[in-house]
């Protein structure tokens, strides 16, 4: 019964809590005014009929109506500062509707009695008082249209009906006019309430969209700034934390930067498998957090490499570095087996060892190299005496310059494969240096070339050879561009001139940039890339998920492709969280209608899983290691001899 009463009084569309509260807020300001109008109208009606009816009708009835109205007005005035629940509001609305009907019935019935007993002139006055009072109440009850309908039905309709049936054409005209006004009022009430409901629905939808956007932003932030395995902030978060500490002109507090590298971790990971290695990394992260508790923040910045930003000076850094070496050197228990690893720590202090992020990171790395060189399981602070490493890098710089003069750097090519069809659609250009003596990888000579300003010359020489070697392959060629190159105002012209000179199709070239390039000098990057894009060169966002990742970067430049960083892909098969992050990136790129390339595909299972997710392309050792041009063509010839020219054409398809 109660449920049917609620449905009859409150429309089904108004059942939501927000709509109920909005109705209550609207009524709270209007209902006291409505009751004041009823008291005024009752006084006028009593005055208009004081000598035509008994005192009980001309004085007692208005006093009774005024008393009831005053009680309800006081009740609603007390609710002005209330904060009721939706359940209480629903009860208020039901009560108000019932009271409005009863008061209207009393007011309308009293008006009907006065109307019957009065002469023609007084009838017109009484009808106007009753009708105007009812209309004013309807305006006050716009937020509760069912109550307003009751006011019209019980208060104004009886006397209007009598006027329409009156013998006087004057009264009939007034009655018909009141009918028309009532119809307009009903329509207005319905339209206004429908508009209120639409506004509230739109507000609810906007709030829901905002909540969804905030949730997506939080998930993106988690993906962008945290390591999925350990839950620690990642390299990007470290870079931004250091940048915030070092910005501004005000005096900055001293702090220490520690780089922690695990000893013998690779052996445990290789012998016992990745699940044990992952568990070990998680336990190391917990021990680091316990060791530095309250003194700083730890970060995971690589496979088995961590960083720690410590509050305080040299004494605190030395004490905690020693504690970290000791704690990580204790056995780790995984299942029934104890694993013994260790940690080497390099430290750099601000401002003694550097006053910018790059210098602090580089000198902490130099100190870490020294700690490992001294036998691992040690901690070492950067000192000027460690300039042996600086001399080594200087020697490599000299060798790079000499190698450039001899054109000794060789382009290697790693295939990029369409996952669903297995077709090789392109190759990534990689630099190799067949250096005499000790081997040196690109991860060492490329940063040195960037530091000494040789990266532009190195890349252009490699590109020239690559254009000559691959222009007849019919496949895409991707090349990484460093942030330093994009700061060169002539970079785009150099690449375009090289394309024209070597006859390489511009639409077959893909320029890959990292998100760091957009941070260091975003405007220069946009200008250079815009000039290349006008000539048909494709643009890819490299290492998505590392560096200074931000979803804003996807809006800064018209990217044609996105590359998922290998750190997510290589752990995907053993870490459900990493797999979910890869799925999230693939889903994001599909929403943006951008092809996505997964780096670090090292197994058939990973390739199949990525294809199922909807990842477009794959790159990694599963499809092929980097090869010289001759090796690529020899592979084609071997395949063509075994499978025929159709297989060769398939592999070379662009």
Secondary structure, DSSP 8 states (H G I E B T S, - for coil): -HHHHHHHHS-GGG-SHHHHHHHHHHHHHHHHHHHHHHHHHHHHHHHHTTTTS-HIIIIIHHHHHHHHHHHHHHHHHHTTT----HHHHHHHHHHHHHHHHHHHHHHHHHHHHHHHHS-HHHHHHHHHHHHHHHHHHHHHTTTSHHHHHHIIIIIIHHHHHHHHT-S-HHHHHHHHHHHHHHHHHHHHHHHHHHHHHHHHHHHHHHHHHHHHHHHHHHHHHHHHHB-TTT--B-HHHHHHHHHHHH-SSS----EEEEEEEEESHHHHHHHH-HHHHHHHHHHHHHHHHHHTTTTEEEEE-SSSEEEEEEES-HHHHHHHHHHHHHHHHS-EEETTEEE--EEEEEEEEETTT-SSHHHHHHHHHHHHHHHHHTTSS-EEE--GGGHHHHHHHHHHHHHHHHHHHHT-EEEEEEEEEETTT--EEEEEEEEEE--SSS---HHHHHHHHHHTT-HHHHHHHHHHHHHHHHTTT-SEEEEEE-HHHHT-TTHHHHHHHHHHHHT--GGGEEEEEEHHHHHH-HHHHHHHHHHHHTTT-EEEEEEETSSS--TTHHHHS--SEEEE-HHHHTTTTT-HHHHHHHHHHHHHHHHTT-EEEEE---SHHHHHHHHHHT--EEESTTT---B-HHHHHHHHHHHHHHH-HHHHHHHT--
